[in-house]
Amino acid sequence: MTALAQSLVRSRGAARLAVDAGLVLAGSLVVAALAQVSITLPFTPVPVTGQTLGVLVIGTALGWRLAIPALALYLAEIAVGLPFAAEGKAGVGTLTLSTPSAGYLWGFLAAAALMGWLANRGWDRSLRSSISLMLLGTIVIYAAGIPWLHNSTAFASFIGHDPTIQDTLTAGLYPFIIGDLIKLLIAAGILPAAWRLAGKR
């Protein structure tokens, strides 16, 4: 099966490559734009952002073949100094252990790969399977972000001591559950609806 974006593109050859390149660039910019929608909480160095919604939608709509380069491009844009991470942060250091939230950024790439792969197998075409897809993607993001946060020396400096598991969960999981569930449900509703519109077209 094809992902949503691939099913809408009818061109071939050089035109198809140009469209694919445009989709990859657009996907990276959507995630970058939503990253700037952020709220800083006083008890955690990890901001609440809108970029998870972008990752869920872009990773699924593009399919794995385009989602992986789109999120890889997003990380590359940050690495070369574009202020595309949350709060306008940029630079290679933003993607290392010196940044407590960098694990979530790497998790975006892994989640996009998984969600794109599942989308290519039709998981985004019904609400029930789309919710499962988005939930798996969100779990992957947390699975990368939380251990990274726990082992970040910057996080230890932030709280003033070596973090316990409870410290890490309080800073990197609990504050985000409700917001991420809302984003998950929004993304899970967008994809099946988009497929229905595409079918009518």
N, C-alpha and C positions, 0 to 999 in steps of 0.2 A: 504493500500500500504506500501511497504518497502522503506526505504531511500537507497541511492546509496551503501553505505558501507555494509548495511545488505543484499542487493541483490547479492553482490559479494561473500558473505561468505556462503559456502555450508555445512560446518561442523556442528555437533550437539553435545549436551552434554558437557562434560568437554572441548573438543577441541573448541567448540563454545565459552565457557566462557573465555578460554585463548585468543582466537582471539579478543573477545570484550574488554578484559582488555588491550590487546596490542593496540587496536584502541583508547581507552580512553587515555592511556598514550601518544601515538603518537600525538593525537590531542592537548593535553596540551603542548607538547614540540614544536609543530609547532607554536602555538600562542606565546609561550615564545621566540622562535627564532625570530619571526617577530617583537616582541616588542623591540628587540635590534636595529632594523632599525628605528632610531629616529632622529628627527631634533628639536632642541630647538629654539624657537622664543623669542625675547627679551621682548615682550609685554604680554606674557601669561605664566603661570606656567604649562600649559598643552602641552606636546611635540607632534609633528606630528610623528606618528609611522606607521609601517606596520601591526600591530597586528589586526586592524579592518578587513583587508583582510582575515587573518587567521580565525577570528571568523565567518565571513560570510561563508567561504568555509567549515570549520570544523562543524559549527553548522548545516549546511544544509546537508552535505554529510553523517554525522553520524546518523541523525534522532534524535528525542528528547530523546529516551531511552539511547543513548550513548553521545549525545551532552551535556546534563546536567551534568553527572559525569565528562566529559572531562574538561569543563570550571570550575566546582567546584574543580577539582584536580588542575587546573592551579592556582586558587586563594589560595588553600591550600599550594601549593608549594611556593608561595610568602610569605604566612603567617609564614611558618616554617623557612624562612630565605634564600631561594634560590633566587639568583639575577635575577628573571624572569620578573619583571615589567620593564617598559621602563627605559632606562638609568641605568639598572642594580640595580634598587632599590628593597628592600626586607623588610620583617618584617611585623608584624601585623599592625603597624602604617601606612603602605602603603595603607591599606584598610579602614582607618578611615578618619574622617573629617580633620585630621592633614595633609592629602595629598589632594590637590585640585582636582586632576584627578582621585581619587579613585572611584567616582561615575560612571565613564566610565567603570571601571573594573567590578563593580557589574552589570552594564548594559550589559556587554558581556554575563554574565550568563543568564539574562532574555532574551536577543536577541537570544541566542543559543536555549533556550527552545522553543521560538515562531517559529523560522525558522525550527528547527527540526520537530516540530509538523506539520507545513505546508508542509515540504518535505515529511512527511509520508502520506500526502494527494495528492502528485503528483505535487506540485507547482514548483518543480525544474526541470521539464522534458521538458519545452519549454522556449524559451528565454523570451517571454512576461511575463509569470507567474513568472519566475525566477527573473526578474527585480523587479516585485512587491514584491516578497518575500524578496529580499535583501534590498529594500527600507524600508519595514516595520521593518526589523531587525535594520537598521541604525537609524531609528526614535526612536526605543526603547532605543538604546545606548545613543542618545542625551537626551531623556526624563529622563534618570537616571543621566547622567553626568552633564547636565547644572544646574539643581536645586542644586545638591551636590556642584558644584563649587561656586554657588552664596552664599551658606550658610557656606562655609569653612572659618574659621578664618584665615587660612594660605593664602587664596586668598586676604582677606582684608589687611593682612600685606604686601602682595606682591605689591598691588597697592597703599597702604598707606591710605586707607579710606574704609568705608563701601561701597561695590559695588552697583552700580545701575544696573538695568536690561541691559542697554546698555553696561556697563562695562563687564558684564558676557557674553553677546552675542559676544562682540568683542574678548574676550579671549577664549571662549569655543565653538563657533559655526562658525562664519564667516571665520576664517582662514582654516577651515577644510572641507568646503563644496565641493570645487573643487576636492581635493584629495580623499574624501570619495565617490564622484560620480564616479571617475575613478575606485576606488577599487570595488565599487558596480557593475559597468559594467563588470569588469574583472571576478568577482566571478559569476555574472549572466551568463556569457558566458561559464565558465568552466563546470558548472553542466550539462546543456543540452548536451554539447559536450561529457562529460564523459558518460552520459546515452546512447548516440548513439554508442560510442565505446563498452560499455558493451553489448548493444543489438547485435552488430556484433559478439562479442565474443560468 
